[in-house]
Amino acid sequence: KKHFERLSSLLNKTTAFGDKIYMGGDTDEETNFIEPTVLMDVTPDSPVMSEEIFGPILPIITFDNIDEVVKVINNKPKPLGLYIFSYNRKNIDFILKNTSAGGTSINDTILHYMHLNLPFGGINNSGFGRTHGEAGFKAFSNQRSILKQSRLSPMKLLYPPYTDRVKKMIKLLMKYI
């Protein structure tokens, strides 16, 4: 219920701000249903761009050049997911090298989460840790280190008390270092 109310409120704020509903947008409070919604004419300072959505709302921002894209991404908190839709290898590489996100998908939005061997998780404000695959196993495991010192370890020579015998051994070693 709270999530429905948050997303409904966000839709109301963003359309009042001037973002246009291109398709979808219907809501049903009785069933907490929000129709998959595509928003157009969205600007970086739009209310819908102020938080992670986690719902069926897709804001579309258009850009004139690739530098603008990177600037907008980097001026916001690091996203959980970054979705690049392009077949231009140069643009894709530029975005990948100049931005940071929990995960990035190129020409897709869902497969990254569904792929069980790809780590999925956020970075900084969008979350921490990973789920899925080996990274998820490690994130939810505790790799415990155990060191057991042998009674006959030469490391004991490093710790006091320094007996005459130890002092002689250290002097001998110092000649060869």
GUBA-727514 format. One record per residue (C-alpha): x, z, y; residue number from 1; residue in three letters. Coordinates in Angstrom, 2 decimals, decimal comma. Layout:
<nodes>
NODE:X:Z:Y:NUM:Ala
...
</nodes>
This chain:
<nodes>
NODE:0,00:0,00:0,00:1:Lys
NODE:2,76:0,98:2,47:2:Lys
NODE:4,72:-2,17:1,69:3:His
NODE:1,60:-4,32:2,22:4:Phe
NODE:0,99:-2,59:5,56:5:Glu
NODE:4,61:-3,08:6,63:6:Arg
NODE:4,56:-6,80:5,80:7:Leu
NODE:1,11:-7,36:7,36:8:Ser
NODE:2,28:-5,63:10,52:9:Ser
NODE:5,44:-7,74:10,52:10:Leu
NODE:3,36:-10,94:10,22:11:Leu
NODE:1,17:-9,83:13,14:12:Asn
NODE:4,17:-8,94:15,31:13:Lys
NODE:6,05:-12,13:14,55:14:Thr
NODE:3,08:-14,42:15,26:15:Thr
NODE:2,38:-12,53:18,52:16:Ala
NODE:6,05:-13,11:19,35:17:Phe
NODE:5,50:-16,87:19,03:18:Gly
NODE:6,55:-17,67:15,47:19:Asp
NODE:4,19:-20,20:13,89:20:Lys
NODE:2,66:-19,93:10,43:21:Ile
NODE:3,38:-23,30:8,85:22:Tyr
NODE:1,63:-22,43:5,60:23:Met
NODE:0,08:-19,36:3,99:24:Gly
NODE:-0,30:-16,20:6,00:25:Gly
NODE:-3,57:-14,91:4,55:26:Asp
NODE:-3,70:-11,25:3,57:27:Thr
NODE:-6,21:-9,15:1,62:28:Asp
NODE:-6,02:-5,43:2,35:29:Glu
NODE:-8,32:-4,56:-0,56:30:Glu
NODE:-5,93:-6,06:-3,14:31:Thr
NODE:-2,71:-5,68:-1,07:32:Asn
NODE:-2,22:-9,43:-1,43:33:Phe
NODE:-0,09:-11,47:0,95:34:Ile
NODE:-0,16:-15,21:0,48:35:Glu
NODE:3,29:-16,83:0,30:36:Pro
NODE:4,00:-17,63:3,95:37:Thr
NODE:6,40:-20,03:5,65:38:Val
NODE:7,12:-19,36:9,33:39:Leu
NODE:8,43:-22,04:11,71:40:Met
NODE:9,82:-21,93:15,27:41:Asp
NODE:11,47:-18,62:14,38:42:Val
NODE:14,27:-17,43:16,67:43:Thr
NODE:17,06:-14,99:15,78:44:Pro
NODE:15,47:-12,29:17,97:45:Asp
NODE:12,07:-12,61:16,26:46:Ser
NODE:10,60:-9,40:14,77:47:Pro
NODE:10,69:-10,99:11,30:48:Val
NODE:14,48:-11,31:11,64:49:Met
NODE:14,97:-7,61:12,47:50:Ser
NODE:14,78:-6,27:8,90:51:Glu
NODE:14,98:-7,36:5,30:52:Glu
NODE:11,57:-8,65:4,26:53:Ile
NODE:11,31:-8,08:0,47:54:Phe
NODE:8,07:-10,03:0,33:55:Gly
NODE:6,52:-13,51:0,28:56:Pro
NODE:7,48:-14,39:3,86:57:Ile
NODE:10,06:-17,10:4,52:58:Leu
NODE:11,19:-17,49:8,14:59:Pro
NODE:12,78:-20,85:8,98:60:Ile
NODE:15,29:-21,05:11,83:61:Ile
NODE:16,63:-24,46:12,82:62:Thr
NODE:20,08:-24,98:14,30:63:Phe
NODE:21,87:-27,75:16,16:64:Asp
NODE:25,34:-26,97:14,80:65:Asn
NODE:27,02:-24,98:12,05:66:Ile
NODE:28,78:-22,61:14,47:67:Asp
NODE:25,36:-21,35:15,63:68:Glu
NODE:24,42:-20,58:12,03:69:Val
NODE:27,49:-18,43:11,45:70:Val
NODE:27,09:-16,69:14,82:71:Lys
NODE:23,48:-15,70:14,06:72:Val
NODE:24,36:-14,46:10,56:73:Ile
NODE:27,32:-12,42:11,81:74:Asn
NODE:25,32:-10,88:14,69:75:Asn
NODE:22,93:-9,25:12,21:76:Lys
NODE:23,60:-6,58:9,56:77:Pro
NODE:25,04:-8,07:6,37:78:Lys
NODE:22,18:-9,45:4,26:79:Pro
NODE:21,46:-8,69:0,63:80:Leu
NODE:21,15:-12,43:0,00:81:Gly
NODE:22,35:-15,47:1,90:82:Leu
NODE:20,70:-18,77:0,99:83:Tyr
NODE:22,43:-21,98:2,05:84:Ile
NODE:20,47:-25,20:1,73:85:Phe
NODE:22,91:-28,07:2,16:86:Ser
NODE:24,72:-30,77:0,21:87:Tyr
NODE:27,47:-31,00:2,82:88:Asn
NODE:30,49:-29,39:1,12:89:Arg
NODE:32,28:-28,87:4,44:90:Lys
NODE:29,33:-26,94:5,92:91:Asn
NODE:28,85:-24,88:2,75:92:Ile
NODE:32,54:-23,91:2,67:93:Asp
NODE:32,48:-23,05:6,38:94:Phe
NODE:29,52:-20,71:5,96:95:Ile
NODE:31,00:-19,09:2,84:96:Leu
NODE:34,38:-18,49:4,51:97:Lys
NODE:32,95:-17,11:7,75:98:Asn
NODE:30,11:-14,85:6,58:99:Thr
NODE:29,56:-11,92:4,25:100:Ser
NODE:26,52:-11,05:2,12:101:Ala
NODE:25,66:-9,14:-1,02:102:Gly
NODE:25,27:-12,46:-2,81:103:Gly
NODE:24,95:-16,11:-1,86:104:Thr
NODE:22,93:-18,92:-3,41:105:Ser
NODE:23,37:-22,58:-2,57:106:Ile
NODE:20,23:-24,73:-2,72:107:Asn
NODE:18,27:-21,99:-4,50:108:Asp
NODE:16,79:-18,54:-3,86:109:Thr
NODE:15,70:-17,04:-7,18:110:Ile
NODE:18,27:-18,01:-9,81:111:Leu
NODE:20,96:-15,71:-8,41:112:His
NODE:18,82:-12,66:-9,14:113:Tyr
NODE:17,57:-14,00:-12,47:114:Met
NODE:21,03:-14,85:-13,84:115:His
NODE:21,89:-11,81:-15,93:116:Leu
NODE:25,65:-12,37:-15,80:117:Asn
NODE:25,92:-12,68:-12,01:118:Leu
NODE:26,37:-9,36:-10,20:119:Pro
NODE:23,43:-8,66:-7,90:120:Phe
NODE:23,55:-6,13:-5,09:121:Gly
NODE:24,01:-5,53:-1,40:122:Gly
NODE:26,84:-4,76:0,96:123:Ile
NODE:26,90:-2,25:3,84:124:Asn
NODE:23,35:-1,82:5,25:125:Asn
NODE:21,72:-3,98:2,59:126:Ser
NODE:22,74:-1,66:-0,24:127:Gly
NODE:25,65:-0,92:-2,48:128:Phe
NODE:26,57:-1,28:-6,12:129:Gly
NODE:25,71:-4,06:-8,49:130:Arg
NODE:23,26:-4,69:-11,30:131:Thr
NODE:23,46:-7,28:-14,09:132:His
NODE:26,30:-8,24:-16,42:133:Gly
NODE:29,68:-6,56:-16,59:134:Glu
NODE:29,55:-5,55:-12,91:135:Ala
NODE:26,22:-3,77:-13,47:136:Gly
NODE:27,56:-2,01:-16,55:137:Phe
NODE:30,57:-0,79:-14,58:138:Lys
NODE:28,43:0,26:-11,60:139:Ala
NODE:26,27:2,49:-13,78:140:Phe
NODE:29,11:3,83:-15,92:141:Ser
NODE:31,79:6,40:-15,30:142:Asn
NODE:35,24:5,28:-16,35:143:Gln
NODE:36,92:8,62:-16,87:144:Arg
NODE:40,69:8,87:-16,58:145:Ser
NODE:42,47:11,42:-18,76:146:Ile
NODE:46,20:12,14:-18,62:147:Leu
NODE:47,81:14,45:-21,14:148:Lys
NODE:51,40:15,45:-20,53:149:Gln
NODE:53,65:15,78:-23,58:150:Ser
NODE:55,64:18,97:-24,12:151:Arg
NODE:58,80:16,88:-24,36:152:Leu
NODE:58,20:14,83:-21,22:153:Ser
NODE:61,20:14,05:-18,98:154:Pro
NODE:58,78:14,46:-16,05:155:Met
NODE:59,22:18,23:-16,36:156:Lys
NODE:62,68:17,74:-14,85:157:Leu
NODE:60,97:16,95:-11,54:158:Leu
NODE:59,28:20,32:-11,18:159:Tyr
NODE:60,78:23,73:-10,37:160:Pro
NODE:62,29:25,97:-11,46:161:Pro
NODE:65,49:23,94:-11,49:162:Tyr
NODE:67,78:25,50:-14,06:163:Thr
NODE:71,53:24,92:-14,00:164:Asp
NODE:71,08:22,46:-16,86:165:Arg
NODE:68,49:20,45:-14,89:166:Val
NODE:70,71:20,45:-11,78:167:Lys
NODE:73,63:19,06:-13,83:168:Lys
NODE:71,40:16,32:-15,28:169:Met
NODE:70,18:15,34:-11,81:170:Ile
NODE:73,77:15,17:-10,48:171:Lys
NODE:74,73:12,98:-13,41:172:Leu
NODE:71,77:10,66:-12,81:173:Leu
NODE:72,53:10,42:-9,09:174:Met
NODE:75,92:8,87:-9,86:175:Lys
NODE:74,19:5,89:-11,45:176:Tyr
NODE:71,43:5,38:-8,90:177:Ile
</nodes>
